[in-house]
Amino acid sequence: MPFPHWGYMITGDVVVTYTDGTTENCTTGEVFHWPSGHSVRVDRDAELILFSPQAEHTPVMDHILAKLANA
């Protein structure tokens, strides 16, 4: 789902991979902006707060929940 996300990493470590192949590591205590066109891998259990427009964020959460249900 091609939507940006803003947020804060409460705990944990994630790696964000962008469509151009670049990666970004996000860890405890960091504020982040993930532009459209990314995927996220959790390397260490993570708790984070996402700030995104609801109209864009709801389909993303539905997508994530569907993936988790099939895991």
BALO-656113 format. One record per residue: residue number from 1; residue in one letter; x negated, y negated, z negated of N, C-alpha, C in turn. Coordinates in pm, whole numbers, plus 50000, padded with zeros to 5 digits. Example, Ala and Ser with C-alpha at 12.3 -4.5 7.8 and 13.67 -1.06 7.14 Angstrom:
! BALO-656113
atom i = 1	aa = A	n.east = 48681	n.north = 50569	n.up = 49220	ca.east = 48770	ca.north = 50450	ca.up = 49220	c.east = 48680	c.north = 50330	c.up = 49220
atom i = 2	aa = S	n.east = 48715	n.north = 50225	n.up = 49292	ca.east = 48633	ca.north = 50106	ca.up = 49286	c.east = 48710	c.north = 49997	c.up = 49213
This chain:
! BALO-656113
atom i = 1	aa = M	n.east = 49915	n.north = 50116	n.up = 50000	ca.east = 50000	ca.north = 50000	ca.up = 50000	c.east = 49910	c.north = 49876	c.up = 50000
atom i = 2	aa = P	n.east = 49922	n.north = 49793	n.up = 50097	ca.east = 49828	ca.north = 49680	ca.up = 50114	c.east = 49868	c.north = 49555	c.up = 50036
atom i = 3	aa = F	n.east = 49851	n.north = 49559	n.up = 49903	ca.east = 49883	ca.north = 49443	ca.up = 49821	c.east = 49767	c.north = 49411	c.up = 49728
atom i = 4	aa = P	n.east = 49746	n.north = 49282	n.up = 49698	ca.east = 49640	ca.north = 49245	ca.up = 49605	c.east = 49684	c.north = 49267	c.up = 49461
atom i = 5	aa = H	n.east = 49585	n.north = 49279	n.up = 49373	ca.east = 49611	ca.north = 49292	ca.up = 49229	c.east = 49513	c.north = 49204	c.up = 49153
atom i = 6	aa = W	n.east = 49561	n.north = 49145	n.up = 49046	ca.east = 49479	ca.north = 49072	ca.up = 48951	c.east = 49496	c.north = 49142	c.up = 48818
atom i = 7	aa = G	n.east = 49393	n.north = 49141	n.up = 48734	ca.east = 49411	ca.north = 49207	ca.up = 48607	c.east = 49294	c.north = 49193	c.up = 48513
atom i = 8	aa = Y	n.east = 49308	n.north = 49268	n.up = 48403	ca.east = 49208	ca.north = 49269	ca.up = 48296	c.east = 49188	c.north = 49414	c.up = 48252
atom i = 9	aa = M	n.east = 49062	n.north = 49456	n.up = 48244	ca.east = 49026	ca.north = 49591	ca.up = 48199	c.east = 49017	c.north = 49590	c.up = 48046
atom i = 10	aa = I	n.east = 49114	n.north = 49653	n.up = 47980	ca.east = 49110	ca.north = 49663	ca.up = 47834	c.east = 49002	c.north = 49763	c.up = 47793
atom i = 11	aa = T	n.east = 49006	n.north = 49883	n.up = 47852	ca.east = 48903	ca.north = 49984	ca.up = 47828	c.east = 48886	c.north = 50066	c.up = 47956
atom i = 12	aa = G	n.east = 48772	n.north = 50135	n.up = 47966	ca.east = 48752	ca.north = 50228	ca.up = 48076	c.east = 48665	c.north = 50177	c.up = 48187
atom i = 13	aa = D	n.east = 48653	n.north = 50261	n.up = 48289	ca.east = 48573	ca.north = 50231	ca.up = 48408	c.east = 48646	c.north = 50278	c.up = 48532
atom i = 14	aa = V	n.east = 48657	n.north = 50192	n.up = 48631	ca.east = 48715	ca.north = 50229	ca.up = 48759	c.east = 48624	c.north = 50182	c.up = 48871
atom i = 15	aa = V	n.east = 48630	n.north = 50252	n.up = 48982	ca.east = 48558	ca.north = 50213	ca.up = 49103	c.east = 48662	c.north = 50180	c.up = 49208
atom i = 16	aa = V	n.east = 48651	n.north = 50061	n.up = 49265	ca.east = 48743	ca.north = 50017	ca.up = 49370	c.east = 48668	c.north = 50027	c.up = 49502
atom i = 17	aa = T	n.east = 48729	n.north = 50092	n.up = 49600	ca.east = 48671	ca.north = 50104	ca.up = 49733	c.east = 48760	c.north = 50027	c.up = 49830
atom i = 18	aa = Y	n.east = 48698	n.north = 49939	n.up = 49907	ca.east = 48769	ca.north = 49857	ca.up = 50003	c.east = 48765	c.north = 49920	c.up = 50143
atom i = 19	aa = T	n.east = 48852	n.north = 49877	n.up = 50230	ca.east = 48863	ca.north = 49937	ca.up = 50363	c.east = 48734	c.north = 49923	c.up = 50444
atom i = 20	aa = D	n.east = 48649	n.north = 49826	n.up = 50410	ca.east = 48521	ca.north = 49812	ca.up = 50482	c.east = 48412	c.north = 49902	c.up = 50425
atom i = 21	aa = G	n.east = 48448	n.north = 49983	n.up = 50321	ca.east = 48353	ca.north = 50076	ca.up = 50264	c.east = 48277	c.north = 50025	c.up = 50143
atom i = 22	aa = T	n.east = 48287	n.north = 49896	n.up = 50113	ca.east = 48218	ca.north = 49844	ca.up = 49995	c.east = 48291	c.north = 49889	c.up = 49869
atom i = 23	aa = T	n.east = 48217	n.north = 49895	n.up = 49759	ca.east = 48274	ca.north = 49937	ca.up = 49632	c.east = 48247	c.north = 49832	c.up = 49526
atom i = 24	aa = E	n.east = 48330	n.north = 49835	n.up = 49424	ca.east = 48316	ca.north = 49744	ca.up = 49310	c.east = 48344	c.north = 49825	c.up = 49184
atom i = 25	aa = N	n.east = 48258	n.north = 49812	n.up = 49084	ca.east = 48279	ca.north = 49879	ca.up = 48955	c.east = 48344	c.north = 49780	c.up = 48860
atom i = 26	aa = C	n.east = 48450	n.north = 49823	n.up = 48794	ca.east = 48517	ca.north = 49741	ca.up = 48694	c.east = 48514	c.north = 49816	c.up = 48563
atom i = 27	aa = T	n.east = 48482	n.north = 49745	n.up = 48455	ca.east = 48465	ca.north = 49811	ca.up = 48325	c.east = 48527	c.north = 49727	c.up = 48214
atom i = 28	aa = T	n.east = 48528	n.north = 49782	n.up = 48096	ca.east = 48589	ca.north = 49721	ca.up = 47978	c.east = 48555	c.north = 49572	c.up = 47966
atom i = 29	aa = G	n.east = 48660	n.north = 49492	n.up = 47945	ca.east = 48641	ca.north = 49349	ca.up = 47920	c.east = 48635	c.north = 49261	c.up = 48043
atom i = 30	aa = E	n.east = 48644	n.north = 49318	n.up = 48161	ca.east = 48633	ca.north = 49239	ca.up = 48284	c.east = 48770	c.north = 49197	c.up = 48336
atom i = 31	aa = V	n.east = 48771	n.north = 49077	n.up = 48394	ca.east = 48886	ca.north = 49028	ca.up = 48470	c.east = 48857	c.north = 49061	c.up = 48616
atom i = 32	aa = F	n.east = 48961	n.north = 49101	n.up = 48691	ca.east = 48935	ca.north = 49141	ca.up = 48830	c.east = 49042	c.north = 49088	c.up = 48925
atom i = 33	aa = H	n.east = 49002	n.north = 49082	n.up = 49052	ca.east = 49094	ca.north = 49059	ca.up = 49164	c.east = 49059	c.north = 49161	c.up = 49270
atom i = 34	aa = W	n.east = 49157	n.north = 49244	n.up = 49306	ca.east = 49138	ca.north = 49341	ca.up = 49412	c.east = 49222	c.north = 49298	c.up = 49530
atom i = 35	aa = P	n.east = 49160	n.north = 49244	n.up = 49636	ca.east = 49236	ca.north = 49203	ca.up = 49754	c.east = 49307	c.north = 49322	c.up = 49820
atom i = 36	aa = S	n.east = 49398	n.north = 49294	n.up = 49908	ca.east = 49466	ca.north = 49399	ca.up = 49984	c.east = 49365	c.north = 49490	c.up = 50052
atom i = 37	aa = G	n.east = 49402	n.north = 49616	n.up = 50064	ca.east = 49315	ca.north = 49712	ca.up = 50133	c.east = 49214	c.north = 49776	c.up = 50041
atom i = 38	aa = H	n.east = 49259	n.north = 49840	n.up = 49936	ca.east = 49167	ca.north = 49904	ca.up = 49841	c.east = 49228	c.north = 50033	c.up = 49789
atom i = 39	aa = S	n.east = 49141	n.north = 50116	n.up = 49734	ca.east = 49184	ca.north = 50233	ca.up = 49657	c.east = 49103	c.north = 50233	c.up = 49528
atom i = 40	aa = V	n.east = 49159	n.north = 50297	n.up = 49426	ca.east = 49096	ca.north = 50294	ca.up = 49294	c.east = 49072	c.north = 50437	c.up = 49244
atom i = 41	aa = R	n.east = 48953	n.north = 50459	n.up = 49191	ca.east = 48919	ca.north = 50587	ca.up = 49128	c.east = 48884	c.north = 50560	c.up = 48983
atom i = 42	aa = V	n.east = 48944	n.north = 50634	n.up = 48892	ca.east = 48917	ca.north = 50618	ca.up = 48749	c.east = 48801	c.north = 50710	c.up = 48712
atom i = 43	aa = D	n.east = 48690	n.north = 50651	n.up = 48665	ca.east = 48573	ca.north = 50728	ca.up = 48623	c.east = 48576	c.north = 50759	c.up = 48474
atom i = 44	aa = R	n.east = 48636	n.north = 50673	n.up = 48395	ca.east = 48650	ca.north = 50694	ca.up = 48251	c.east = 48789	c.north = 50644	c.up = 48216
atom i = 45	aa = D	n.east = 48865	n.north = 50723	n.up = 48141	ca.east = 49003	ca.north = 50686	ca.up = 48108	c.east = 49014	c.north = 50535	c.up = 48092
atom i = 46	aa = A	n.east = 49112	n.north = 50477	n.up = 48159	ca.east = 49122	ca.north = 50332	ca.up = 48165	c.east = 49258	c.north = 50283	c.up = 48119
atom i = 47	aa = E	n.east = 49255	n.north = 50171	n.up = 48052	ca.east = 49375	ca.north = 50097	ca.up = 48016	c.east = 49354	c.north = 49957	c.up = 48070
atom i = 48	aa = L	n.east = 49448	n.north = 49910	n.up = 48150	ca.east = 49433	ca.north = 49779	ca.up = 48211	c.east = 49566	c.north = 49710	c.up = 48222
atom i = 49	aa = I	n.east = 49561	n.north = 49581	n.up = 48240	ca.east = 49680	ca.north = 49500	ca.up = 48262	c.east = 49673	c.north = 49449	c.up = 48405
atom i = 50	aa = L	n.east = 49780	n.north = 49470	n.up = 48482	ca.east = 49787	ca.north = 49420	ca.up = 48619	c.east = 49882	c.north = 49301	c.up = 48624
atom i = 51	aa = F	n.east = 49841	n.north = 49198	n.up = 48697	ca.east = 49925	ca.north = 49083	ca.up = 48723	c.east = 49944	c.north = 49077	c.up = 48874
atom i = 52	aa = S	n.east = 50065	n.north = 49107	n.up = 48919	ca.east = 50095	ca.north = 49109	ca.up = 49062	c.east = 50238	c.north = 49062	c.up = 49080
atom i = 53	aa = P	n.east = 50270	n.north = 49001	n.up = 49195	ca.east = 50409	ca.north = 48964	ca.up = 49220	c.east = 50498	c.north = 49090	c.up = 49217
atom i = 54	aa = Q	n.east = 50610	n.north = 49083	n.up = 49146	ca.east = 50694	ca.north = 49201	ca.up = 49126	c.east = 50742	c.north = 49262	c.up = 49258
atom i = 55	aa = A	n.east = 50779	n.north = 49179	n.up = 49354	ca.east = 50829	ca.north = 49231	ca.up = 49482	c.east = 50723	c.north = 49317	c.up = 49551
atom i = 56	aa = E	n.east = 50597	n.north = 49283	n.up = 49534	ca.east = 50488	ca.north = 49361	ca.up = 49593	c.east = 50446	c.north = 49476	c.up = 49502
atom i = 57	aa = H	n.east = 50454	n.north = 49456	n.up = 49372	ca.east = 50403	ca.north = 49555	ca.up = 49277	c.east = 50494	c.north = 49676	c.up = 49261
atom i = 58	aa = T	n.east = 50623	n.north = 49658	n.up = 49268	ca.east = 50717	ca.north = 49769	ca.up = 49249	c.east = 50693	c.north = 49883	c.up = 49348
atom i = 59	aa = P	n.east = 50678	n.north = 49857	n.up = 49479	ca.east = 50649	ca.north = 49969	ca.up = 49570	c.east = 50516	c.north = 50038	c.up = 49540
atom i = 60	aa = V	n.east = 50418	n.north = 49964	n.up = 49491	ca.east = 50289	ca.north = 50023	ca.up = 49455	c.east = 50308	c.north = 50120	c.up = 49339
atom i = 61	aa = M	n.east = 50380	n.north = 50078	n.up = 49236	ca.east = 50403	ca.north = 50165	ca.up = 49121	c.east = 50484	c.north = 50288	c.up = 49161
atom i = 62	aa = D	n.east = 50582	n.north = 50271	n.up = 49248	ca.east = 50658	ca.north = 50386	ca.up = 49297	c.east = 50567	c.north = 50486	c.up = 49369
atom i = 63	aa = H	n.east = 50474	n.north = 50435	n.up = 49448	ca.east = 50377	ca.north = 50518	ca.up = 49521	c.east = 50289	c.north = 50595	c.up = 49423
atom i = 64	aa = I	n.east = 50237	n.north = 50525	n.up = 49322	ca.east = 50149	ca.north = 50588	ca.up = 49223	c.east = 50225	c.north = 50696	c.up = 49147
atom i = 65	aa = L	n.east = 50347	n.north = 50666	n.up = 49103	ca.east = 50426	ca.north = 50764	ca.up = 49028	c.east = 50456	c.north = 50888	c.up = 49113
atom i = 66	aa = A	n.east = 50482	n.north = 50869	n.up = 49242	ca.east = 50507	ca.north = 50983	ca.up = 49331	c.east = 50381	c.north = 51070	c.up = 49343
atom i = 67	aa = K	n.east = 50265	n.north = 51006	n.up = 49354	ca.east = 50138	ca.north = 51081	ca.up = 49363	c.east = 50113	c.north = 51159	c.up = 49234
atom i = 68	aa = L	n.east = 50140	n.north = 51098	n.up = 49120	ca.east = 50118	ca.north = 51166	ca.up = 48992	c.east = 50215	c.north = 51284	c.up = 48975
atom i = 69	aa = A	n.east = 50336	n.north = 51270	n.up = 49024	ca.east = 50436	ca.north = 51377	ca.up = 49012	c.east = 50395	c.north = 51500	c.up = 49095
atom i = 70	aa = N	n.east = 50320	n.north = 51476	n.up = 49203	ca.east = 50278	ca.north = 51585	ca.up = 49291	c.east = 50139	c.north = 51638	c.up = 49257
atom i = 71	aa = A	n.east = 50077	n.north = 51583	n.up = 49153	ca.east = 49939	ca.north = 51624	ca.up = 49119	c.east = 49938	c.north = 51755	c.up = 49041
